[in-house]
């Protein structure tokens, strides 16, 4: 489990692709302090397991399934990546609960400056947008962000200067792809309501008005 607060940007130093999967070596500094073989680490929002560790880098293995549902397969040597170690329960959660299980890939459709922030609009599939609410949380490439607005096929987020500086979002441009993970709590709420027959087993839109009508907020 993660918080979506990126600890540092690392750099991919090699991608070794085989029929069984892919081994990615990542150069890092901050996350190396107590990282061990077997630990989970979030790489661009994807929970991966450390299989070997050196003094300044570590290696993770990526399964074919993970490659098919994330952007990791498009990374090359030299690419920057967002890194976060698994959260500790005795520390503050600065973002929100992030599983590191990518739900879908989104595409940046616009990027504009608004004051000191960069407003990015991301096109996303229905299985992401169904859990999006204005001022709710979403994970973009492992970064916990607040949703500004929601449209029919997209949502927008504002990137403050600090986030742009210390994560890969400051480098992203229009038509770049990003890993998306919906709010975990929203998924559980939907599942519980379905089990209690308070929701149809189709594709409901769970927004703030829906929850208010049912006395849930």
Secondary structure as GFF3:
##gff-version 3
##sequence-region A 1 217
A	DSSP	beta_strand	8	18	.	.	.	ID=ss1
A	DSSP	beta_strand	21	27	.	.	.	ID=ss2
A	DSSP	three_ten_helix	30	32	.	.	.	ID=ss3
A	DSSP	beta_strand	40	43	.	.	.	ID=ss4
A	DSSP	beta_strand	46	53	.	.	.	ID=ss5
A	DSSP	beta_strand	57	62	.	.	.	ID=ss6
A	DSSP	alpha_helix	64	69	.	.	.	ID=ss7
A	DSSP	three_ten_helix	72	74	.	.	.	ID=ss8
A	DSSP	beta_strand	80	85	.	.	.	ID=ss9
A	DSSP	beta_strand	104	114	.	.	.	ID=ss10
A	DSSP	beta_strand	117	123	.	.	.	ID=ss11
A	DSSP	alpha_helix	126	129	.	.	.	ID=ss12
A	DSSP	beta_strand	137	140	.	.	.	ID=ss13
A	DSSP	beta_strand	143	150	.	.	.	ID=ss14
A	DSSP	beta_strand	154	159	.	.	.	ID=ss15
A	DSSP	alpha_helix	161	166	.	.	.	ID=ss16
A	DSSP	three_ten_helix	168	170	.	.	.	ID=ss17
A	DSSP	beta_strand	177	181	.	.	.	ID=ss18
A	DSSP	alpha_helix	184	195	.	.	.	ID=ss19
A	DSSP	alpha_helix	208	213	.	.	.	ID=ss20
###
